[in-house]
Amino acid sequence: SNYEISEDGSMISTNNDIKNTEIIVGGRKFSNFSIEEKEGSSTIKVDIENISEEDLSSDTFSFKLFDAENNLIVEYSMLATDLKVGSKTTAMTSIVKSCINTARIEVSLISAE
């Protein structure tokens, strides 16, 4: 399977394609995705790094999660906060939906402030 079950009953994605996904958009690198699910709710974490040559103000990004058959599981938007050059942050999003079978992630820039 693509996940393991921890002691507290939560499922943690072990899909290497997700773990190794790196997406560069809007001067930011999105990487090190992790997905955890408990009782039908999912928590998606991602590292966001400013790889541009200037400080970035907040931007809104769209995330699309797909299963192995390429069906869309969920689409959500997230505000990525200001980031200084070379700095990195971890963003966390909670979704009341099962996302543990995610096999592919797309990120796109919706709006620049």
C-alpha positions in Angstrom: 0.0 0.0 0.0 1.0 3.7 -0.2 0.7 4.3 3.5 1.6 3.0 6.9 -0.6 3.2 10.0 0.9 4.8 13.2 0.1 3.9 16.8 -2.6 6.5 17.1 -4.4 5.2 14.1 -3.4 7.9 11.7 -2.3 6.9 8.2 0.9 8.4 6.8 1.6 8.4 3.1 4.7 6.5 2.1 4.4 7.3 -1.7 7.9 8.2 -2.9 6.6 10.1 -5.9 4.9 12.5 -3.5 7.9 12.7 -1.2 10.2 13.4 -4.1 7.9 15.9 -5.9 9.5 19.3 -6.5 7.5 22.0 -8.1 8.9 25.5 -9.0 6.4 28.2 -9.5 6.2 31.9 -8.7 9.8 32.0 -7.5 9.1 29.4 -4.9 10.1 25.7 -4.7 7.5 23.4 -3.2 9.0 20.2 -2.0 9.0 17.5 0.7 5.2 17.0 0.6 3.8 14.8 3.3 0.2 13.6 3.8 -1.3 12.3 6.9 -4.9 11.2 7.5 -6.9 10.5 10.5 -10.7 9.8 10.8 -11.3 11.1 7.2 -9.4 14.3 7.6 -6.1 14.9 5.9 -3.1 17.1 6.8 -0.9 18.1 3.9 2.5 19.6 4.7 4.9 21.1 2.2 8.2 23.0 2.4 8.3 26.3 0.5 11.6 27.9 -0.3 12.2 31.3 -2.0 14.6 30.4 -4.8 14.2 33.7 -6.6 16.6 36.6 -6.3 14.2 38.9 -4.5 12.0 39.0 -1.4 8.6 37.6 -2.3 5.3 39.0 -1.0 2.4 36.7 -0.3 0.8 34.9 -3.3 -2.1 32.5 -3.6 -1.4 29.0 -5.0 -3.7 26.3 -6.2 -3.0 22.7 -5.3 -4.5 19.7 -7.1 -4.1 16.2 -5.7 -4.6 13.2 -8.1 -4.8 9.5 -7.4 -3.0 6.7 -9.4 -5.7 6.7 -12.0 -5.3 10.4 -12.5 -8.6 11.2 -10.9 -8.8 14.6 -9.1 -9.1 13.9 -5.3 -9.2 17.5 -4.2 -8.3 21.0 -5.2 -7.6 23.7 -2.7 -6.0 27.1 -2.6 -3.4 28.3 -0.1 -1.9 31.7 0.7 1.9 31.4 0.7 3.2 34.1 3.0 6.1 36.6 2.4 9.5 35.0 2.0 12.9 36.6 2.1 15.5 35.5 -0.4 16.8 32.1 0.3 14.4 31.5 3.2 12.2 28.5 3.7 9.0 27.7 5.6 6.7 24.8 6.1 3.0 25.2 5.2 0.3 23.0 6.6 -3.3 22.6 5.2 -6.1 20.5 6.8 -8.8 19.1 4.5 -11.9 17.2 5.6 -11.4 14.5 2.9 -9.4 11.4 2.4 -6.2 12.3 0.5 -4.0 9.3 1.5 -4.2 7.8 -1.9 -2.6 10.9 -3.6 -0.2 9.8 -6.3 0.5 13.2 -8.0 0.4 16.8 -7.0 0.1 20.0 -9.2 0.8 23.5 -7.9 0.0 26.6 -9.9 0.0 30.4 -9.1 -3.5 31.8 -8.9 -2.8 35.4 -8.1 0.2 37.6 -7.4 -0.5 40.5 -5.0 
